Amino acid sequence: MLLDIFSTDSLSVVNAEATVSTLDKLLDYLLDVSVALGTKIVASIIVFIVGRWVIGWIRKFFDKFLLRRRIEETVRSFLDSLINISLKIVLFLFIVNILGIQTTSFAAILAAAGLAVGMAMKDNLSNFAGGVMLLINKPFKVGNRIVAQSTDGVVQSIGILYTVLLTGDNVTIFIPNGPLSTGNITNYSAQKQRRIDLTFNINYGTDIDLVKSILLSVIKENKSIKDTPTPFVGVTDVSNGVINVTIRVWVNSEDYGNTSVSLNENIYKSFSEKGIYTASTLSVKMLKD
């Protein structure tokens, strides 16, 4: 009986020691895990604070760059938000990686979703990127007369996806910014002044001095024509039975069209009065710069 009691007490003591040993190991493990996790948490907090500061510095630097380029406020605000969100996503993934959370699957899902969206909206994304480049580079502005994508018109608005032109016959044209930003653009309003070139075909035997005198008189009467640079009047070609007399005058860009028409009409009238035209030809050719 005493032996059985002793054996039972000994077994209880052994079980108690085993339990204590297990608890001790568990506490050691929890302590190690807590220390490791605490280190990661502290590192994550430091990275978060430093990352937020870096993001703020990048945003300020980029905003100053856009201000120097005189980018419109709406575009600056949009780009700032885009940069802010993108950098915060990068910071979030970096912190998650520090904490030991696997980001491979998350990044793969995010990349796949981004690819799907990009494929579905590739044209709009192209137009969006083109709109941003147009607003940054400013090859034209609202009110300019341009020729782009085989369309001649005055710029009414420059949007993120489309640029709106109004043609001379009052037709509104929407041009996608993607091809517009990568194609050729002729801006007739970029310079304050433009040159008008007019060439007249005069028959042989005509008094050239009289022709030049008439042209100079018509030029002098037109108040839209600049005195500087000095207007040019001269013979530029003699061939095929005709003499080509050319005038070159400078006007403000906004006066180009009206002045061209006015010169043609007044020169024709003056030539008719002096008999300096033939039944066969009076050819008036307007040359674009």
C-alpha positions in Angstrom: 0.0 0.0 0.0 2.8 2.4 1.0 4.6 1.5 -2.2 1.6 2.4 -4.3 1.1 5.7 -2.6 4.8 6.5 -3.1 4.6 5.6 -6.8 1.6 7.8 -7.3 3.2 10.8 -5.6 6.4 10.3 -7.7 4.3 10.2 -10.9 2.5 13.4 -9.9 5.8 15.2 -9.2 7.1 14.1 -12.7 3.9 15.3 -14.4 4.1 18.6 -12.6 7.7 19.0 -13.6 6.9 18.2 -17.2 4.1 20.7 -17.2 6.3 23.4 -15.7 9.0 22.6 -18.3 6.4 22.9 -21.1 5.1 26.2 -19.8 8.6 27.5 -19.5 9.4 26.6 -23.1 6.1 28.1 -24.2 6.9 31.3 -22.3 10.3 31.4 -23.9 8.9 31.0 -27.3 6.3 33.7 -26.8 9.0 36.0 -25.4 11.1 35.4 -28.5 8.2 35.9 -30.8 7.2 39.1 -29.0 10.7 40.4 -29.2 11.0 39.6 -32.9 7.5 41.1 -33.6 8.3 44.1 -31.4 11.5 44.7 -33.4 9.5 44.4 -36.7 6.8 46.8 -35.4 9.4 49.3 -34.3 11.2 49.1 -37.6 7.9 49.4 -39.4 7.0 52.6 -37.4 10.4 54.1 -38.2 10.0 53.2 -41.9 6.5 54.6 -41.9 7.6 58.0 -40.4 10.6 58.3 -42.7 8.5 57.2 -45.7 5.9 59.8 -45.0 8.6 62.4 -44.8 10.1 61.3 -48.1 6.7 61.2 -49.8 6.1 64.8 -48.6 9.5 65.9 -49.9 8.9 64.3 -53.3 5.4 65.9 -53.6 6.8 69.4 -52.8 9.7 69.0 -55.2 7.3 67.8 -58.0 4.8 70.7 -57.2 7.6 73.3 -57.5 8.7 71.7 -60.8 5.1 72.0 -62.2 4.8 75.6 -60.9 8.0 76.5 -62.8 6.4 75.0 -65.9 3.2 77.1 -65.2 1.0 74.0 -65.2 -2.6 74.7 -64.5 -3.9 74.2 -61.0 -6.3 71.4 -61.9 -3.6 69.4 -63.5 -1.1 70.0 -60.6 -3.8 68.8 -58.2 -4.5 65.7 -60.2 -0.8 64.7 -60.6 -0.2 65.4 -56.9 -2.9 63.0 -55.9 -1.7 60.4 -58.4 1.9 60.6 -57.1 0.7 60.6 -53.4 -1.4 57.4 -53.9 1.3 55.6 -55.8 4.0 56.3 -53.3 1.8 55.4 -50.4 1.0 52.0 -52.0 4.7 51.4 -52.4 5.3 52.4 -48.7 2.4 50.1 -47.6 3.9 47.1 -49.4 7.3 47.8 -48.0 6.0 47.9 -44.4 4.0 44.7 -44.9 7.1 43.0 -46.2 9.0 44.2 -43.0 6.3 42.7 -40.8 7.0 39.3 -42.5 3.7 39.1 -44.4 4.1 37.5 -47.8 3.3 40.1 -50.5 4.0 38.0 -53.5 0.5 36.8 -54.0 -1.0 40.2 -53.2 1.4 41.9 -55.7 0.6 39.3 -58.4 -3.1 39.9 -58.0 -2.6 43.7 -58.0 -0.4 43.4 -61.2 -3.0 41.2 -62.9 -5.8 43.5 -62.1 -3.8 46.5 -63.3 -3.0 44.7 -66.5 -6.6 43.8 -67.1 -7.7 47.4 -66.5 -4.9 48.7 -68.7 -5.8 46.5 -71.6 -9.5 47.4 -71.3 -8.7 51.2 -71.2 -5.6 51.4 -73.2 -7.0 54.0 -75.6 -8.2 56.2 -72.7 -4.9 55.8 -70.9 -3.1 56.8 -74.1 -5.4 59.9 -74.4 -4.9 60.7 -70.7 -1.1 60.5 -71.0 -1.3 62.6 -74.1 -3.4 65.2 -72.3 -0.9 65.4 -69.5 1.9 65.9 -72.0 0.0 68.6 -73.8 -0.7 70.5 -70.6 2.9 70.2 -69.5 4.6 71.0 -72.8 2.0 73.5 -74.0 2.4 73.4 -77.8 -0.8 75.5 -78.0 -3.3 77.2 -75.7 -7.0 78.0 -75.7 -7.7 80.6 -78.5 -4.8 79.5 -80.7 -5.4 78.5 -84.3 -3.8 75.2 -85.1 -3.7 72.5 -87.7 -3.5 69.0 -86.3 -4.7 65.6 -87.3 -5.8 67.1 -90.7 -8.0 69.6 -88.9 -7.7 73.4 -89.0 -9.4 75.2 -86.2 -9.3 77.4 -83.1 -8.7 75.6 -79.8 -11.7 75.9 -77.5 -10.6 73.7 -74.6 -7.8 71.3 -73.7 -9.2 68.4 -71.6 -7.6 65.3 -70.1 -8.8 63.0 -72.9 -9.8 65.3 -75.7 -8.9 68.7 -77.2 -11.8 70.6 -78.8 -11.4 72.7 -82.0 -13.8 75.0 -83.7 -13.4 75.1 -87.5 -13.9 78.1 -89.7 -17.3 76.9 -90.7 -18.4 76.6 -87.1 -18.0 72.8 -86.7 -16.8 71.5 -83.3 -14.2 68.8 -83.6 -13.1 66.5 -80.7 -9.5 65.3 -81.2 -8.1 62.5 -78.9 -5.1 63.7 -77.0 -3.1 60.5 -77.6 -2.5 60.9 -81.4 -2.6 64.7 -81.0 0.4 64.7 -78.6 2.5 62.5 -80.9 1.6 64.0 -84.3 2.6 67.2 -86.1 1.0 70.4 -84.8 1.1 73.7 -86.7 0.4 76.6 -84.5 -0.4 79.8 -86.4 -0.9 81.8 -83.2 2.4 80.9 -81.5 4.2 84.0 -82.9 2.8 87.5 -82.6 3.5 88.3 -86.2 3.2 86.4 -89.5 4.4 87.1 -93.0 2.0 87.3 -96.0 3.5 86.2 -99.4 1.5 87.1 -102.5 2.8 86.3 -106.0 1.2 87.8 -109.2 1.8 86.5 -112.7 2.3 89.5 -115.1 2.7 89.2 -118.9 5.8 90.2 -120.7 6.0 93.8 -121.8 4.2 95.1 -118.7 5.8 98.2 -117.0 7.4 96.6 -113.9 8.0 99.9 -112.3 4.4 100.8 -112.6 3.4 97.4 -111.1 5.7 97.9 -108.2 4.5 101.4 -107.6 0.9 100.2 -107.5 1.7 97.4 -105.1 3.7 99.7 -102.8 0.8 102.2 -102.8 -1.7 99.4 -101.8 0.6 98.2 -99.1 1.0 101.8 -97.7 -2.8 102.3 -97.5 -3.3 99.1 -95.4 -2.9 100.1 -91.8 -2.5 96.5 -90.6 0.8 96.0 -92.4 3.9 96.6 -90.3 6.6 99.1 -91.3 9.3 96.8 -89.8 10.4 94.5 -91.3 10.3 96.6 -94.4 7.7 95.3 -97.0 9.3 93.5 -100.0 8.2 94.0 -103.6 10.2 92.5 -106.4 10.4 90.2 -109.4 11.1 86.7 -108.2 10.9 84.7 -111.5 10.8 85.3 -115.2 9.7 82.2 -117.2 7.0 80.7 -119.5 6.0 84.1 -120.8 5.2 85.6 -117.5 6.9 87.7 -114.9 6.3 86.7 -111.2 6.1 89.7 -108.9 6.0 88.9 -105.2 5.2 91.0 -102.2 6.1 90.0 -98.6 4.6 91.9 -95.7 4.3 91.4 -92.0 1.1 91.7 -89.9 -0.1 90.7 -86.5 -1.1 87.0 -86.4 -4.7 87.8 -85.7 -4.8 90.1 -88.8 -3.4 87.6 -91.2 -6.6 86.3 -92.9 -8.4 89.7 -93.2 -5.2 91.5 -94.5 -4.6 88.8 -97.1 -8.1 89.1 -98.5 -7.9 92.9 -98.4 -4.6 93.0 -100.3 -5.9 90.7 -103.0 -9.0 92.7 -103.5 -7.3 96.1 -103.6 -4.5 94.9 -105.8 -6.9 93.4 -108.3 -8.9 96.7 -108.4 -5.8 98.8 -108.9 -4.4 96.5 -111.6 -7.8 96.6 -113.4 -7.8 100.4 -113.3 -4.3 100.6 -114.8 -5.0 97.8 -117.3 -2.3 95.6 -115.8 -4.0 92.3 -116.4 -4.8 90.2 -119.3 -7.8 88.1 -120.2 -5.7 85.0 -119.9 -4.4 85.3 -116.3 -4.2 87.2 -113.2 -2.9 84.5 -110.8 -2.8 85.3 -107.1 -1.0 82.7 -105.0 -0.9 82.8 -101.2 2.1 81.1 -99.7 2.1 79.8 -96.1 5.2 80.2 -94.1 
